[in-house]
Amino acid sequence: MMLYLIMYMSTACEALPQKELDAILAESRSWNKAHEISGFLAYVEGKLRGESRCQFIQILEGPEAEVTCIFQKIKIDRRHMHLTVIKEGAILNRNFDAWEMGFEKIDLNTNFDLHEFFDLDTQTLANHGNINNNMLLDFMKAFNKITPSS
């Protein structure tokens, strides 16, 4: 089976309470399990350069038809805007095979060491590496090692 990956970033329209994030995850995990999709979602919140920031970073991987189908729905979701695809294409192996959807909420107000990373523009992230070796992918994969699967 040919595997496909889409990695994107978007801006949340407003800060989301944990209850809404939990609902997004429950729905995603159910859909993804039924459609052989794996991946990871990060929700980044906090102040960066004096400005409040709320954004999503997501990686979806699985059969191309399934990944592109759910991505079409994600693109029109009204909870976010300014969606930018960082990487997209065929991959040989899954990066998040243990998860229907891993998740991490990143608080920039307490993780000052991550400010430089999240200050990078999407063009820099998109131009770095290839589909299998990208700094954003590597960042997300790091949670695969430290966060227990759900």
C-alpha positions as CSV (number, residue, x, y, z in Angstrom):
1,M,0.0,0.0,0.0
2,M,1.3,3.4,-1.0
3,L,1.5,5.8,2.0
4,Y,0.9,9.5,1.8
5,L,1.8,12.3,4.2
6,I,0.4,15.9,4.6
7,M,2.0,18.2,7.1
8,Y,0.5,21.6,7.7
9,M,0.3,24.6,10.1
10,S,-2.7,26.8,10.7
11,T,-3.8,29.6,13.0
12,A,-6.7,28.9,15.4
13,C,-9.5,31.5,15.1
14,E,-9.5,31.7,18.9
15,A,-8.0,30.0,21.9
16,L,-9.6,26.6,22.4
17,P,-10.4,25.2,25.8
18,Q,-9.2,21.7,26.7
19,K,-12.7,20.3,26.4
20,E,-12.9,21.3,22.7
21,L,-9.4,20.0,22.0
22,D,-10.5,16.7,23.6
23,A,-13.5,16.6,21.3
24,I,-11.3,17.2,18.3
25,L,-9.0,14.3,19.3
26,A,-11.9,11.9,20.0
27,E,-13.4,12.6,16.6
28,S,-10.0,12.4,14.8
29,R,-9.0,9.2,16.5
30,S,-12.3,7.5,15.6
31,W,-12.1,8.6,12.0
32,N,-8.4,7.8,11.6
33,K,-8.7,4.3,13.0
34,A,-11.6,3.5,10.6
35,H,-9.6,4.9,7.7
36,E,-6.0,3.6,8.5
37,I,-4.7,7.1,9.2
38,S,-2.0,7.9,11.8
39,G,-0.5,11.1,12.7
40,F,0.2,13.8,15.3
41,L,-1.5,17.1,16.3
42,A,0.2,19.9,18.2
43,Y,-1.8,22.8,19.6
44,V,0.6,25.7,20.3
45,E,-0.6,28.5,22.6
46,G,1.0,31.5,24.3
47,K,2.9,34.7,23.7
48,L,5.6,35.0,21.2
49,R,7.3,38.4,20.6
50,G,4.5,40.0,22.7
51,E,1.7,38.6,20.5
52,S,-0.7,35.9,21.5
53,R,-0.5,32.9,19.3
54,C,-2.8,29.9,18.9
55,Q,-1.9,27.5,16.1
56,F,-2.2,23.9,15.0
57,I,0.5,21.8,13.5
58,Q,-0.7,18.4,12.2
59,I,0.8,15.5,10.3
60,L,-1.5,13.0,8.7
61,E,-0.3,9.8,7.1
62,G,-1.9,6.8,5.5
63,P,-3.5,5.7,2.2
64,E,-3.4,8.7,-0.2
65,A,-7.1,8.7,-0.9
66,E,-8.0,8.7,2.8
67,V,-5.5,11.4,3.8
68,T,-6.5,13.7,1.0
69,C,-10.2,13.1,1.8
70,I,-9.9,14.1,5.5
71,F,-7.6,17.0,4.6
72,Q,-10.3,18.5,2.3
73,K,-12.6,18.5,5.4
74,I,-9.8,20.0,7.6
75,K,-9.2,22.8,5.1
76,I,-12.8,24.1,5.5
77,D,-13.0,23.7,9.3
78,R,-14.0,27.1,10.7
79,R,-11.9,26.7,13.8
80,H,-8.8,27.7,12.0
81,M,-7.5,29.9,9.2
82,H,-4.3,30.6,7.2
83,L,-3.6,26.9,6.6
84,T,-0.2,26.4,5.0
85,V,0.9,23.0,3.7
86,I,4.5,22.4,4.8
87,K,5.1,19.1,3.1
88,E,3.0,16.7,1.1
89,G,3.8,13.5,-0.8
90,A,4.4,9.8,-0.8
91,I,6.3,8.2,2.1
92,L,7.8,4.7,2.5
93,N,7.0,4.2,6.2
94,R,4.7,5.7,8.8
95,N,6.2,8.1,11.4
96,F,3.4,7.7,13.9
97,D,2.3,4.1,13.4
98,A,1.4,3.6,17.1
99,W,-1.2,6.4,17.1
100,E,-4.4,7.2,15.3
101,M,-3.6,10.7,16.4
102,G,-0.9,11.7,18.9
103,F,-1.4,15.0,20.6
104,E,0.6,17.6,22.5
105,K,-0.5,21.0,23.8
106,I,2.5,23.3,23.8
107,D,2.4,26.3,26.1
108,L,4.9,29.0,24.9
109,N,4.5,30.9,28.1
110,T,6.3,28.1,30.0
111,N,8.5,26.7,27.2
112,F,10.7,29.7,26.4
113,D,13.3,27.4,24.8
114,L,10.8,26.7,21.9
115,H,10.3,30.4,21.0
116,E,13.0,30.4,18.3
117,F,11.5,27.3,16.7
118,F,8.0,28.7,16.6
119,D,9.3,32.0,15.4
120,L,10.3,30.3,12.1
121,D,8.1,31.2,9.1
122,T,6.3,28.5,7.2
123,Q,8.4,29.0,4.1
124,T,11.6,28.2,6.1
125,L,10.0,25.1,7.5
126,A,8.7,24.0,4.1
127,N,12.1,24.5,2.4
128,H,14.0,22.6,5.0
129,G,14.8,19.0,4.1
130,N,12.5,16.6,2.3
131,I,9.3,14.8,3.1
132,N,11.2,12.2,5.2
133,N,13.7,14.6,6.8
134,N,12.2,17.9,7.9
135,M,12.8,19.9,11.1
136,L,9.1,20.2,11.8
137,L,8.6,16.4,11.3
138,D,11.6,15.7,13.5
139,F,10.1,18.0,16.2
140,M,6.8,16.2,16.1
141,K,8.4,12.8,16.1
142,A,10.2,13.7,19.3
143,F,6.9,13.5,21.1
144,N,6.5,10.0,19.8
145,K,9.4,9.0,22.0
146,I,8.3,10.9,25.2
147,T,4.6,10.7,25.2
148,P,2.8,7.4,25.9
149,S,0.5,6.2,23.1
150,S,-3.2,6.6,23.7
